Amino acid sequence: MPDAPTTPDPAAEDPRPEAGGVTTEDPATTADPAGEDAAAEPEGDAARRTPRAGRDLRAAIGVGLLLGAVVIASLVIDARAFLVVVIAAMVLGAWEVRRAVATRGIRVPLVPLVLGAVGMIAAAYLRGAEALVVTFGLTVVGLLVWRVADGLVGPRATWPPPRSSCSTRCSSGGSPR
């Protein structure tokens, strides 16, 4: 039986890593397609280029080193200083998760979320795992009560929906048309 024709994989044809292809050439030894060396570019063009990921690598490394130093210093100083660093990280993380789920139209109240995050860390530090579970439960209940007290917002705010004119006429013996 003859071999069936296969469709070429577009990722195999495109050697760029973001396209899924793998290049076997060493970028340091590969010549520029225009025949020019990358080092011969004017200084202005190289300064205007942004990194591929869109982030400043030097700033990211600096922030990472600074945060690492803060964590290590808080561990060396005292356990309560580390607790403050962890609480700050939890509050920032809770705020970030709240922002992320808000993109899907889910509103999470910030006050009980932050109070619960701080309470869970403090309870786990002071009283252990059982207190953590209790504080988590209280946080969930607090979030639920807060959302119920806020009421409905958006298209569901008019619940129950108004009665249609058909149901009023049909119950009085009138024709639905």
Secondary structure, 3 states (H helix, E strand, C coil): CCCCCCCCCHHHHCCCHHHCCCCCCCCCCCCCCCCCCHHHCCHHHHHHCCCCCCCCHHHHHHHHHHHHHHHHHHHHHCHHHHHHHHHHHHHHHHHHHHHHHHCCCCCCCHHHHHHHHHHHHHHHHHHCHHHHHHHHHHHHHHHHHHHHHHCCCHHHHCCCCCCCHHHHHHHCCCCCC
